[in-house]
Amino acid sequence: MLWIAGMALAVIAATIAAWQWDYLPREVIATGAVAMGDGKILKTRQFYRTTRHDTHKSAVPGPVKRIAAWEVQLPSGRWIDCDGDDCRAAAERAIK
């Protein structure tokens, strides 16, 4: 019986790791690029971030909200959040 709980925990951990390392695809709305001061070109993408809007002490979950969000890919391959207009500044802050 304990092995079932262990397997469930392993599946949950693997799913979280795959999401963080970008192995699970996101629904991409738009893509683009940002030119850095040193000439490097970094990729950007806009995707839907899904959340639920729960009312306080509600018995049922609230409706699904899809919010558009931007990310920029650093030279290391890691994606970080940005606002769309400040993707270059966000990348510069993360690289320093």
Backbone bond lengths (Angstrom), bond angles and torsions (degrees), N, CA, C in turn:
res aa  C-N    CA-C-N  psi(-1)  N-CA   C-N-CA  omega(-1)  CA-C   N-CA-C  phi
1 M - - - 1.447 - - 1.521 110.98 -
2 L 1.328 116.23 -36.17 1.461 120.76 179.94 1.524 111.28 -66.91
3 W 1.324 117.39 -30.10 1.458 120.02 -179.71 1.524 111.26 -67.38
4 I 1.331 118.75 -28.38 1.474 121.52 177.38 1.525 109.73 -66.61
5 A 1.310 116.21 -43.62 1.471 119.73 177.51 1.527 110.46 -64.50
6 G 1.322 116.82 -39.14 1.467 120.62 177.64 1.514 112.48 -63.91
7 M 1.330 116.07 -41.18 1.477 120.34 177.87 1.515 110.87 -65.94
8 A 1.322 117.35 -41.89 1.463 120.70 179.20 1.527 110.60 -62.96
9 L 1.307 117.14 -41.91 1.459 121.48 177.73 1.533 111.02 -64.28
10 A 1.320 117.17 -39.53 1.465 121.17 178.78 1.528 111.17 -65.67
11 V 1.322 117.53 -39.66 1.473 120.86 178.48 1.524 110.60 -66.20
12 I 1.307 116.54 -41.75 1.468 120.25 178.48 1.526 110.41 -63.92
13 A 1.319 117.28 -44.65 1.468 121.20 179.20 1.531 111.22 -63.54
14 A 1.331 117.34 -40.09 1.462 120.72 178.93 1.527 111.46 -66.16
15 T 1.323 116.94 -38.38 1.466 120.56 178.13 1.517 110.96 -65.42
16 I 1.312 117.47 -43.45 1.467 120.97 178.70 1.529 110.16 -63.94
17 A 1.317 117.23 -43.48 1.468 120.41 179.09 1.524 111.28 -64.13
18 A 1.327 117.66 -41.38 1.468 120.68 179.06 1.517 110.89 -64.42
19 W 1.325 117.82 -36.85 1.471 121.12 178.57 1.528 110.07 -67.02
20 Q 1.322 117.00 -43.29 1.458 120.90 -178.87 1.523 112.13 -67.13
21 W 1.326 117.65 -35.54 1.460 121.21 -178.46 1.519 112.15 -92.80
22 D 1.332 117.19 12.62 1.461 123.34 171.97 1.528 113.39 66.04
23 Y 1.337 118.16 31.53 1.461 120.93 173.44 1.528 111.51 -86.92
24 L 1.333 117.64 -21.20 1.457 121.24 173.65 1.530 107.50 -94.54
25 P 1.314 118.03 119.98 1.468 119.11 -174.27 1.527 112.51 -70.10
26 R 1.314 115.58 146.19 1.456 122.01 175.16 1.522 108.35 -100.02
27 E 1.307 116.05 159.95 1.459 120.44 176.56 1.530 107.82 -81.55
28 V 1.328 116.02 97.94 1.459 121.67 -175.44 1.521 109.39 -82.56
29 I 1.347 115.60 129.94 1.463 121.87 179.13 1.520 110.28 -90.64
30 A 1.329 115.83 -46.26 1.457 120.82 -176.40 1.522 109.43 -147.26
31 T 1.329 115.88 155.85 1.452 121.85 175.76 1.519 108.66 -128.83
32 G 1.300 115.61 162.42 1.453 119.70 179.25 1.515 110.02 -168.17
33 A 1.329 115.34 -166.92 1.453 121.18 -179.88 1.519 109.17 -146.07
34 V 1.327 114.91 153.36 1.461 122.56 178.37 1.521 107.28 -127.05
35 A 1.323 116.96 130.33 1.461 121.47 177.03 1.524 108.70 -91.76
36 M 1.316 115.79 126.34 1.465 121.15 178.71 1.526 108.79 -86.66
37 G 1.324 116.23 168.37 1.455 121.57 -178.87 1.516 113.37 -64.07
38 D 1.342 117.57 -30.71 1.467 121.10 -179.24 1.523 112.92 -89.07
39 G 1.329 117.12 8.07 1.462 121.30 176.04 1.516 115.11 95.80
40 K 1.317 118.64 -5.71 1.463 120.84 178.47 1.521 109.55 -71.98
41 I 1.322 115.40 142.91 1.459 122.34 176.58 1.522 107.74 -107.83
42 L 1.334 116.39 121.24 1.463 121.65 179.39 1.518 109.71 -109.11
43 K 1.320 116.36 141.15 1.466 121.51 179.36 1.523 110.80 -79.65
44 T 1.319 116.29 145.63 1.464 122.24 172.94 1.521 108.09 -126.39
45 R 1.325 115.57 157.57 1.462 120.20 175.78 1.523 109.41 -150.65
46 Q 1.322 114.44 149.08 1.460 121.14 174.21 1.525 106.79 -113.18
47 F 1.321 115.84 135.70 1.460 120.50 -177.51 1.514 108.82 -142.81
48 Y 1.321 115.51 168.90 1.462 120.78 176.52 1.517 109.88 -91.06
49 R 1.333 116.57 125.56 1.466 122.71 172.54 1.526 106.18 -98.84
50 T 1.316 117.23 120.71 1.459 122.07 -175.26 1.523 110.39 -96.51
51 T 1.328 115.42 130.09 1.462 121.64 175.52 1.517 108.36 -137.98
52 R 1.284 115.55 168.89 1.465 120.77 174.33 1.510 108.87 -113.20
53 H 1.307 115.64 138.93 1.455 121.46 176.55 1.520 106.97 -98.54
54 D 1.326 115.55 99.16 1.465 120.42 -177.65 1.522 110.28 -92.63
55 T 1.314 114.74 136.03 1.455 118.45 171.83 1.517 107.88 -82.63
56 H 1.297 117.26 150.49 1.464 121.98 -176.02 1.530 111.00 -63.59
57 K 1.320 115.72 127.79 1.467 123.89 178.36 1.528 112.89 58.05
58 S 1.318 116.36 38.47 1.455 121.08 178.22 1.523 109.65 -88.86
59 A 1.311 115.96 144.54 1.467 120.42 179.14 1.529 112.08 -78.07
60 V 1.316 117.53 -23.11 1.462 121.53 -179.07 1.531 108.84 -118.25
61 P 1.338 117.24 150.16 1.462 118.63 177.13 1.525 111.03 -68.40
62 G 1.294 115.38 150.24 1.460 120.76 -179.26 1.518 111.31 -75.35
63 P 1.312 116.24 179.50 1.466 120.17 -179.23 1.531 111.43 -69.03
64 V 1.309 115.75 153.34 1.454 121.76 178.56 1.526 108.83 -75.32
65 K 1.342 115.41 130.92 1.456 121.57 176.59 1.516 108.73 -109.89
66 R 1.320 116.55 132.49 1.464 121.18 176.38 1.520 108.01 -111.74
67 I 1.322 115.77 116.40 1.446 122.02 -177.58 1.529 108.44 -112.59
68 A 1.325 116.65 129.35 1.463 120.64 178.29 1.525 109.42 -74.50
69 A 1.327 117.06 132.53 1.460 122.70 -179.63 1.527 109.03 -135.60
70 W 1.320 116.57 154.34 1.465 123.07 179.83 1.521 110.25 -111.56
71 E 1.335 115.12 149.54 1.456 122.92 173.97 1.522 108.93 -138.10
72 V 1.331 116.01 151.87 1.459 122.34 174.27 1.530 107.57 -124.09
73 Q 1.334 116.30 141.24 1.465 120.58 -178.75 1.528 109.20 -94.96
74 L 1.319 115.73 123.11 1.459 121.67 178.02 1.527 110.33 -75.08
75 P 1.329 118.45 162.98 1.472 119.89 178.21 1.523 113.62 -57.81
76 S 1.332 118.04 -24.71 1.465 121.24 178.35 1.531 112.42 -74.85
77 G 1.347 117.08 -12.29 1.457 120.92 -178.66 1.512 113.70 102.81
78 R 1.314 117.20 -10.47 1.467 122.04 -179.43 1.523 110.56 -78.46
79 W 1.338 116.39 139.28 1.461 122.26 177.02 1.521 108.88 -96.95
80 I 1.345 117.28 133.38 1.454 121.81 176.57 1.527 109.12 -125.25
81 D 1.326 116.07 154.69 1.461 121.24 -179.89 1.520 110.89 -72.16
82 C 1.331 114.54 147.68 1.460 121.89 171.82 1.530 106.94 -150.15
83 D 1.331 116.65 172.73 1.464 120.07 -176.52 1.518 113.98 -95.45
84 G 1.304 118.89 3.81 1.456 121.37 -177.55 1.511 111.11 97.23
85 D 1.324 116.72 -51.72 1.460 120.86 178.69 1.520 111.98 -86.09
86 D 1.326 117.81 -23.73 1.464 120.64 -176.53 1.523 112.90 -110.90
87 C 1.325 118.40 26.61 1.458 120.35 -177.19 1.541 111.49 -63.94
88 R 1.320 116.58 -37.06 1.471 119.25 178.18 1.531 109.87 -64.91
89 A 1.324 117.14 -45.90 1.461 121.02 179.92 1.531 111.13 -64.24
90 A 1.326 117.50 -39.11 1.459 120.71 179.31 1.531 110.41 -64.99
91 A 1.334 117.26 -40.71 1.465 121.07 178.27 1.528 110.55 -65.65
92 E 1.331 116.83 -41.72 1.467 119.84 179.52 1.523 111.18 -63.79
93 R 1.342 117.25 -40.22 1.467 120.41 177.79 1.527 111.21 -64.97
94 A 1.324 117.51 -37.56 1.455 121.28 -177.30 1.531 111.89 -74.88
95 I 1.331 117.49 -31.41 1.457 120.59 -177.86 1.527 111.07 -76.50
96 K 1.319 118.24 -33.61 1.473 121.19 -177.89 1.489 112.44 -71.19
